[in-house]
Amino acid sequence: TTDVTGSIELPADKEMVMPGDNVSITVKLINPIAMEEGLRFAIREGGRTVGAGVVAKILPN
């Protein structure tokens, strides 16, 4: 388990995501970490889990 700050890019047709929605997002991490496709992750903000997902693809820098 690790905490890494990053930015999330929503699809062009989405302004926000509501509970129960399923979307593909792009996340750019501030610091590189070891990960692989299929890895599960959680998105936390202010100490609360606001999203969860699975790494679908690792993009080059």
Gaussian input, Z-matrix of N, CA and C with variables (Angstrom, degrees):
# hf/3-21g

backbone

0 1
 N
 C     1     B1
 C     2     B2     1     A1
 N     3     B3     2     A2     1     D1
 C     4     B4     3     A3     2     D2
 C     5     B5     4     A4     3     D3
 N     6     B6     5     A5     4     D4
 C     7     B7     6     A6     5     D5
 C     8     B8     7     A7     6     D6
 N     9     B9     8     A8     7     D7
 C    10    B10     9     A9     8     D8
 C    11    B11    10    A10     9     D9
 N    12    B12    11    A11    10    D10
 C    13    B13    12    A12    11    D11
 C    14    B14    13    A13    12    D12
 N    15    B15    14    A14    13    D13
 C    16    B16    15    A15    14    D14
 C    17    B17    16    A16    15    D15
 N    18    B18    17    A17    16    D16
 C    19    B19    18    A18    17    D17
 C    20    B20    19    A19    18    D18
 N    21    B21    20    A20    19    D19
 C    22    B22    21    A21    20    D20
 C    23    B23    22    A22    21    D21
 N    24    B24    23    A23    22    D22
 C    25    B25    24    A24    23    D23
 C    26    B26    25    A25    24    D24
 N    27    B27    26    A26    25    D25
 C    28    B28    27    A27    26    D26
 C    29    B29    28    A28    27    D27
 N    30    B30    29    A29    28    D28
 C    31    B31    30    A30    29    D29
 C    32    B32    31    A31    30    D30
 N    33    B33    32    A32    31    D31
 C    34    B34    33    A33    32    D32
 C    35    B35    34    A34    33    D33
 N    36    B36    35    A35    34    D34
 C    37    B37    36    A36    35    D35
 C    38    B38    37    A37    36    D36
 N    39    B39    38    A38    37    D37
 C    40    B40    39    A39    38    D38
 C    41    B41    40    A40    39    D39
 N    42    B42    41    A41    40    D40
 C    43    B43    42    A42    41    D41
 C    44    B44    43    A43    42    D42
 N    45    B45    44    A44    43    D43
 C    46    B46    45    A45    44    D44
 C    47    B47    46    A46    45    D45
 N    48    B48    47    A47    46    D46
 C    49    B49    48    A48    47    D47
 C    50    B50    49    A49    48    D48
 N    51    B51    50    A50    49    D49
 C    52    B52    51    A51    50    D50
 C    53    B53    52    A52    51    D51
 N    54    B54    53    A53    52    D52
 C    55    B55    54    A54    53    D53
 C    56    B56    55    A55    54    D54
 N    57    B57    56    A56    55    D55
 C    58    B58    57    A57    56    D56
 C    59    B59    58    A58    57    D57
 N    60    B60    59    A59    58    D58
 C    61    B61    60    A60    59    D59
 C    62    B62    61    A61    60    D60
 N    63    B63    62    A62    61    D61
 C    64    B64    63    A63    62    D62
 C    65    B65    64    A64    63    D63
 N    66    B66    65    A65    64    D64
 C    67    B67    66    A66    65    D65
 C    68    B68    67    A67    66    D66
 N    69    B69    68    A68    67    D67
 C    70    B70    69    A69    68    D68
 C    71    B71    70    A70    69    D69
 N    72    B72    71    A71    70    D70
 C    73    B73    72    A72    71    D71
 C    74    B74    73    A73    72    D72
 N    75    B75    74    A74    73    D73
 C    76    B76    75    A75    74    D74
 C    77    B77    76    A76    75    D75
 N    78    B78    77    A77    76    D76
 C    79    B79    78    A78    77    D77
 C    80    B80    79    A79    78    D78
 N    81    B81    80    A80    79    D79
 C    82    B82    81    A81    80    D80
 C    83    B83    82    A82    81    D81
 N    84    B84    83    A83    82    D82
 C    85    B85    84    A84    83    D83
 C    86    B86    85    A85    84    D84
 N    87    B87    86    A86    85    D85
 C    88    B88    87    A87    86    D86
 C    89    B89    88    A88    87    D87
 N    90    B90    89    A89    88    D88
 C    91    B91    90    A90    89    D89
 C    92    B92    91    A91    90    D90
 N    93    B93    92    A92    91    D91
 C    94    B94    93    A93    92    D92
 C    95    B95    94    A94    93    D93
 N    96    B96    95    A95    94    D94
 C    97    B97    96    A96    95    D95
 C    98    B98    97    A97    96    D96
 N    99    B99    98    A98    97    D97
 C   100   B100    99    A99    98    D98
 C   101   B101   100   A100    99    D99
 N   102   B102   101   A101   100   D100
 C   103   B103   102   A102   101   D101
 C   104   B104   103   A103   102   D102
 N   105   B105   104   A104   103   D103
 C   106   B106   105   A105   104   D104
 C   107   B107   106   A106   105   D105
 N   108   B108   107   A107   106   D106
 C   109   B109   108   A108   107   D107
 C   110   B110   109   A109   108   D108
 N   111   B111   110   A110   109   D109
 C   112   B112   111   A111   110   D110
 C   113   B113   112   A112   111   D111
 N   114   B114   113   A113   112   D112
 C   115   B115   114   A114   113   D113
 C   116   B116   115   A115   114   D114
 N   117   B117   116   A116   115   D115
 C   118   B118   117   A117   116   D116
 C   119   B119   118   A118   117   D117
 N   120   B120   119   A119   118   D118
 C   121   B121   120   A120   119   D119
 C   122   B122   121   A121   120   D120
 N   123   B123   122   A122   121   D121
 C   124   B124   123   A123   122   D122
 C   125   B125   124   A124   123   D123
 N   126   B126   125   A125   124   D124
 C   127   B127   126   A126   125   D125
 C   128   B128   127   A127   126   D126
 N   129   B129   128   A128   127   D127
 C   130   B130   129   A129   128   D128
 C   131   B131   130   A130   129   D129
 N   132   B132   131   A131   130   D130
 C   133   B133   132   A132   131   D131
 C   134   B134   133   A133   132   D132
 N   135   B135   134   A134   133   D133
 C   136   B136   135   A135   134   D134
 C   137   B137   136   A136   135   D135
 N   138   B138   137   A137   136   D136
 C   139   B139   138   A138   137   D137
 C   140   B140   139   A139   138   D138
 N   141   B141   140   A140   139   D139
 C   142   B142   141   A141   140   D140
 C   143   B143   142   A142   141   D141
 N   144   B144   143   A143   142   D142
 C   145   B145   144   A144   143   D143
 C   146   B146   145   A145   144   D144
 N   147   B147   146   A146   145   D145
 C   148   B148   147   A147   146   D146
 C   149   B149   148   A148   147   D147
 N   150   B150   149   A149   148   D148
 C   151   B151   150   A150   149   D149
 C   152   B152   151   A151   150   D150
 N   153   B153   152   A152   151   D151
 C   154   B154   153   A153   152   D152
 C   155   B155   154   A154   153   D153
 N   156   B156   155   A155   154   D154
 C   157   B157   156   A156   155   D155
 C   158   B158   157   A157   156   D156
 N   159   B159   158   A158   157   D157
 C   160   B160   159   A159   158   D158
 C   161   B161   160   A160   159   D159
 N   162   B162   161   A161   160   D160
 C   163   B163   162   A162   161   D161
 C   164   B164   163   A163   162   D162
 N   165   B165   164   A164   163   D163
 C   166   B166   165   A165   164   D164
 C   167   B167   166   A166   165   D165
 N   168   B168   167   A167   166   D166
 C   169   B169   168   A168   167   D167
 C   170   B170   169   A169   168   D168
 N   171   B171   170   A170   169   D169
 C   172   B172   171   A171   170   D170
 C   173   B173   172   A172   171   D171
 N   174   B174   173   A173   172   D172
 C   175   B175   174   A174   173   D173
 C   176   B176   175   A175   174   D174
 N   177   B177   176   A176   175   D175
 C   178   B178   177   A177   176   D176
 C   179   B179   178   A178   177   D177
 N   180   B180   179   A179   178   D178
 C   181   B181   180   A180   179   D179
 C   182   B182   181   A181   180   D180

   B1=1.4615
   B2=1.5174
   B3=1.3239
   B4=1.4594
   B5=1.5159
   B6=1.3139
   B7=1.4630
   B8=1.5127
   B9=1.3285
   B10=1.4562
   B11=1.5186
   B12=1.3212
   B13=1.4548
   B14=1.5190
   B15=1.3146
   B16=1.4594
   B17=1.5113
   B18=1.3142
   B19=1.4628
   B20=1.5223
   B21=1.3308
   B22=1.4607
   B23=1.5154
   B24=1.3215
   B25=1.4638
   B26=1.5250
   B27=1.3348
   B28=1.4628
   B29=1.5229
   B30=1.3310
   B31=1.4664
   B32=1.5302
   B33=1.3156
   B34=1.4661
   B35=1.5255
   B36=1.3274
   B37=1.4629
   B38=1.5285
   B39=1.3278
   B40=1.4689
   B41=1.5180
   B42=1.3267
   B43=1.4593
   B44=1.5244
   B45=1.3400
   B46=1.4540
   B47=1.5238
   B48=1.3240
   B49=1.4612
   B50=1.5221
   B51=1.3148
   B52=1.4618
   B53=1.5290
   B54=1.3445
   B55=1.4690
   B56=1.5271
   B57=1.3213
   B58=1.4572
   B59=1.5139
   B60=1.3484
   B61=1.4672
   B62=1.5279
   B63=1.3096
   B64=1.4641
   B65=1.5161
   B66=1.3257
   B67=1.4633
   B68=1.5212
   B69=1.3129
   B70=1.4634
   B71=1.5127
   B72=1.3347
   B73=1.4586
   B74=1.5237
   B75=1.3227
   B76=1.4585
   B77=1.5189
   B78=1.3201
   B79=1.4640
   B80=1.5186
   B81=1.3281
   B82=1.4641
   B83=1.5249
   B84=1.3324
   B85=1.4562
   B86=1.5216
   B87=1.3309
   B88=1.4652
   B89=1.5247
   B90=1.3263
   B91=1.4668
   B92=1.5209
   B93=1.3258
   B94=1.4695
   B95=1.5310
   B96=1.3257
   B97=1.4611
   B98=1.5269
   B99=1.3080
   B100=1.4616
   B101=1.5227
   B102=1.3232
   B103=1.4634
   B104=1.5098
   B105=1.3069
   B106=1.4609
   B107=1.5213
   B108=1.3189
   B109=1.4554
   B110=1.5187
   B111=1.3196
   B112=1.4569
   B113=1.5185
   B114=1.3476
   B115=1.4576
   B116=1.5267
   B117=1.3228
   B118=1.4637
   B119=1.5269
   B120=1.3377
   B121=1.4597
   B122=1.5237
   B123=1.3245
   B124=1.4638
   B125=1.5161
   B126=1.3166
   B127=1.4632
   B128=1.5220
   B129=1.3186
   B130=1.4641
   B131=1.5201
   B132=1.3260
   B133=1.4625
   B134=1.5211
   B135=1.3098
   B136=1.4594
   B137=1.5179
   B138=1.3340
   B139=1.4511
   B140=1.5195
   B141=1.3257
   B142=1.4643
   B143=1.5226
   B144=1.3158
   B145=1.4586
   B146=1.5208
   B147=1.3327
   B148=1.4675
   B149=1.5232
   B150=1.3174
   B151=1.4588
   B152=1.5150
   B153=1.3149
   B154=1.4597
   B155=1.5127
   B156=1.3193
   B157=1.4539
   B158=1.5081
   B159=1.3219
   B160=1.4540
   B161=1.5233
   B162=1.3288
   B163=1.4619
   B164=1.5284
   B165=1.3366
   B166=1.4651
   B167=1.5226
   B168=1.3414
   B169=1.4595
   B170=1.5237
   B171=1.3214
   B172=1.4648
   B173=1.5243
   B174=1.3214
   B175=1.4646
   B176=1.5226
   B177=1.3356
   B178=1.4697
   B179=1.5255
   B180=1.3297
   B181=1.4753
   B182=1.4646
   A1=108.47
   A2=115.22
   A3=120.27
   A4=109.35
   A5=116.37
   A6=122.11
   A7=107.98
   A8=116.61
   A9=121.88
   A10=107.85
   A11=116.57
   A12=121.29
   A13=109.46
   A14=116.03
   A15=120.60
   A16=110.78
   A17=115.83
   A18=121.28
   A19=108.70
   A20=115.61
   A21=122.45
   A22=109.19
   A23=115.83
   A24=121.68
   A25=107.86
   A26=115.70
   A27=121.13
   A28=109.98
   A29=117.72
   A30=120.02
   A31=110.34
   A32=117.56
   A33=122.48
   A34=112.63
   A35=118.09
   A36=120.48
   A37=113.27
   A38=118.47
   A39=122.39
   A40=110.27
   A41=115.86
   A42=120.51
   A43=110.19
   A44=115.83
   A45=121.53
   A46=108.79
   A47=115.05
   A48=121.67
   A49=107.75
   A50=116.21
   A51=121.83
   A52=109.88
   A53=117.23
   A54=119.90
   A55=111.10
   A56=115.49
   A57=121.04
   A58=114.10
   A59=117.73
   A60=121.52
   A61=110.04
   A62=115.73
   A63=122.44
   A64=108.02
   A65=117.49
   A66=121.73
   A67=109.85
   A68=115.27
   A69=121.35
   A70=106.87
   A71=116.92
   A72=122.04
   A73=109.20
   A74=114.91
   A75=121.46
   A76=107.06
   A77=116.61
   A78=121.90
   A79=108.32
   A80=116.44
   A81=121.18
   A82=107.32
   A83=115.69
   A84=121.23
   A85=110.75
   A86=116.09
   A87=120.75
   A88=109.97
   A89=116.74
   A90=122.12
   A91=109.18
   A92=117.74
   A93=119.20
   A94=110.60
   A95=116.35
   A96=121.46
   A97=108.51
   A98=116.02
   A99=120.68
   A100=108.68
   A101=116.39
   A102=121.40
   A103=108.51
   A104=115.77
   A105=120.74
   A106=109.21
   A107=115.31
   A108=120.50
   A109=109.10
   A110=116.00
   A111=121.80
   A112=113.73
   A113=117.15
   A114=121.48
   A115=109.85
   A116=117.02
   A117=121.20
   A118=109.10
   A119=116.41
   A120=120.93
   A121=110.16
   A122=115.18
   A123=122.34
   A124=108.29
   A125=116.12
   A126=122.26
   A127=106.20
   A128=115.26
   A129=120.03
   A130=109.98
   A131=114.73
   A132=121.43
   A133=107.43
   A134=116.12
   A135=119.90
   A136=113.37
   A137=117.15
   A138=120.77
   A139=114.82
   A140=117.77
   A141=121.65
   A142=110.24
   A143=116.17
   A144=120.75
   A145=108.53
   A146=116.27
   A147=121.19
   A148=112.06
   A149=116.62
   A150=120.04
   A151=110.57
   A152=114.89
   A153=121.30
   A154=107.89
   A155=115.97
   A156=118.20
   A157=112.95
   A158=113.62
   A159=122.82
   A160=107.78
   A161=117.63
   A162=121.46
   A163=108.34
   A164=116.43
   A165=121.39
   A166=111.32
   A167=116.45
   A168=120.16
   A169=109.05
   A170=116.41
   A171=122.23
   A172=107.11
   A173=116.56
   A174=121.48
   A175=110.30
   A176=118.07
   A177=120.05
   A178=110.52
   A179=115.95
   A180=119.83
   A181=110.23
   D1=137.85
   D2=177.46
   D3=-149.32
   D4=157.16
   D5=174.89
   D6=-110.27
   D7=125.09
   D8=179.04
   D9=-134.85
   D10=129.70
   D11=177.45
   D12=-80.45
   D13=143.60
   D14=179.06
   D15=-159.60
   D16=176.54
   D17=176.76
   D18=-116.54
   D19=147.97
   D20=-177.65
   D21=-112.20
   D22=132.06
   D23=176.00
   D24=-110.84
   D25=115.17
   D26=177.75
   D27=-79.26
   D28=159.42
   D29=174.23
   D30=-59.10
   D31=153.97
   D32=-175.75
   D33=-58.20
   D34=-29.62
   D35=-177.00
   D36=-89.37
   D37=5.77
   D38=-179.03
   D39=-119.03
   D40=127.69
   D41=174.09
   D42=-91.74
   D43=-34.28
   D44=175.80
   D45=-154.48
   D46=166.42
   D47=-179.13
   D48=-119.20
   D49=134.42
   D50=-178.66
   D51=-104.29
   D52=159.91
   D53=177.79
   D54=-53.54
   D55=133.85
   D56=-179.34
   D57=94.40
   D58=-15.57
   D59=177.96
   D60=-72.84
   D61=147.98
   D62=173.02
   D63=-119.17
   D64=122.66
   D65=-179.88
   D66=-139.95
   D67=157.46
   D68=170.72
   D69=-97.82
   D70=128.18
   D71=-178.88
   D72=-123.65
   D73=163.13
   D74=172.08
   D75=-112.26
   D76=128.74
   D77=179.90
   D78=-116.73
   D79=128.34
   D80=175.28
   D81=-110.65
   D82=117.03
   D83=-178.54
   D84=-85.67
   D85=145.76
   D86=178.82
   D87=-69.71
   D88=-41.54
   D89=179.09
   D90=-117.01
   D91=137.96
   D92=177.86
   D93=-69.09
   D94=143.89
   D95=174.48
   D96=-137.31
   D97=160.16
   D98=177.41
   D99=-75.68
   D100=126.68
   D101=175.71
   D102=-155.80
   D103=167.40
   D104=179.65
   D105=-144.19
   D106=161.72
   D107=178.10
   D108=-61.11
   D109=140.72
   D110=-178.44
   D111=94.10
   D112=-10.01
   D113=179.53
   D114=-69.11
   D115=132.93
   D116=176.96
   D117=-85.37
   D118=147.32
   D119=179.62
   D120=-145.05
   D121=162.78
   D122=175.56
   D123=-122.32
   D124=146.60
   D125=174.97
   D126=-107.91
   D127=122.24
   D128=-177.35
   D129=-120.97
   D130=144.78
   D131=177.58
   D132=-142.69
   D133=125.84
   D134=179.67
   D135=60.27
   D136=32.81
   D137=178.29
   D138=81.47
   D139=2.36
   D140=-179.91
   D141=-117.29
   D142=142.73
   D143=176.07
   D144=-77.43
   D145=122.38
   D146=-178.94
   D147=-113.95
   D148=-4.00
   D149=178.54
   D150=-170.97
   D151=163.82
   D152=177.45
   D153=-150.55
   D154=156.80
   D155=-179.51
   D156=-169.42
   D157=-169.82
   D158=-179.81
   D159=-132.03
   D160=134.34
   D161=177.51
   D162=-66.19
   D163=118.26
   D164=-179.02
   D165=-92.50
   D166=-35.31
   D167=-176.00
   D168=-157.37
   D169=140.35
   D170=174.71
   D171=-96.26
   D172=121.61
   D173=-179.40
   D174=-96.37
   D175=148.68
   D176=176.13
   D177=-68.60
   D178=159.63
   D179=179.62
   D180=-61.05

